[in-house]
Amino acid sequence: MPKQKSIKKNFIMNAILTMSQFIFPLITFPYVSRILLPAGTGRVSFATSVITYFTMFSQLGIPTYGIRKCAQVRDDKMKLTRVTHELFFINFVMNIVAYVILFFCIAFVPKLQADRTLYLVVSLNIIFTCVGIDWMYQGLEEYTYITVRSIVFKFIALVAMFMFIHQKSDYVIYGGISIFAASASNVLNLINARKHIYMHPVGGYHIRRHLKPILIFFAMSVATTVYTNLDTVMLGFMKNNTEVGYYNAAVKIKTILVSIVTSLGAVLLPRASYYVEHGDYADLRRISTKALNFVLDIACPLALYFILFAKEGIRLLSGPAYGGAVLPMQWIQPTILFIGLTNILGLQILVPLGKEKYVLYSEIAGAVVDFAINCFLIPRLGSTGASIGTLAAEFVVLVVQYHVLRDQVSEIFKKLPYGKIILALGLATLASLWVKRLGLHVFFLLVISVILFMGVYVLVMMLTKEPMMGEMVGTVKAKMNFGRNNPKQ
């Protein structure tokens, strides 16, 4: 039986991985946004969102289903091989179908035809995602390999971004490098896969057994992708590329913050599935309680800080041409908390318990709300209307999932440290807002304010003896002491 990976190590590795997926554009975007301007970045963002739908279709529900299925059979190499081969075959066939539909759309939809080169370049994400079989590695909890592999390719892309993008017409190059950074490293996965599965056919395949659960997960993916990418697509069709550029800038910071908050949930999915498969519901409840507490402790200060300092964050990230992104960014920040909570309720509790249909129902409700609000507000408010639609959609998803799980999680939610968090947030706000009056350069203003805000928040949480914060700080101290006591490590 393979040795179980450390949840803390997996969390750190997955946090680094998911953060790198957004830190890369966070580093390059200040440079790129000033060259391509809102219209150029908006064009690439719109193309990426459109291709996301084709990627979603080609993947069906395999990314989430594959993690759960591989985690369940990870102790048996033959069973793991058979599951991986079966899911890869389904994915490969759907890739072909997706490309046929994409070529048809490029040929007959004027807005896509006008930028067909960009769409073809960005569509490489469909192929890279297929050959990546990341779901197998996540099911095996191989987060160290995934992280190292991904960061190497992102560094190469980082260098390429500064070498090859120098004028507004380079937006196609920007799209290509972005895809290279996001998923090109997946080509190494098939080479490395021989360490975990047999590469030759093993026989005994039963592809049909996966179709029903995959379609359920696919429906979940459709609902999620609709309300996470619908804003950009609707903005592109209903307004213009400039509004898409504002919205894209607004969600950059929010997206990296979400990656921090949801990293724990992604790591816990294979472990939770393993507990359910072996009937260990006490451990499932234990890790769920800690995960919800973690999300609340981390998401609340992140969301509030970037609401207070949205103007400065946008100016540093994107430049003065993106003033229209400030209000959308402020509206969308609370989704950090909502997404963090539903990531635990949905992925860690409902999915391992085999109740993914309720995740689907919640996401359908969110997609419907998002579409309705977008139709009403985007023509009037542009990117701000899109942000309000996303905020409402994520809140609806949270309400539905909580309602389904109320008997299992209501006691957990009642015991979360709301009072301590509100006190800490209030004092942190008072400690940091005055920095705006100093007239500092935006970089130094953000550095000083974030140190004051987060420092006071953590201090108050420690003084009020909030257990989860104490555990996180204690873990950091232990790691630092270990490093000092083991200089050769």
Disulfide bonds with the S-S distance in Angstrom:
none
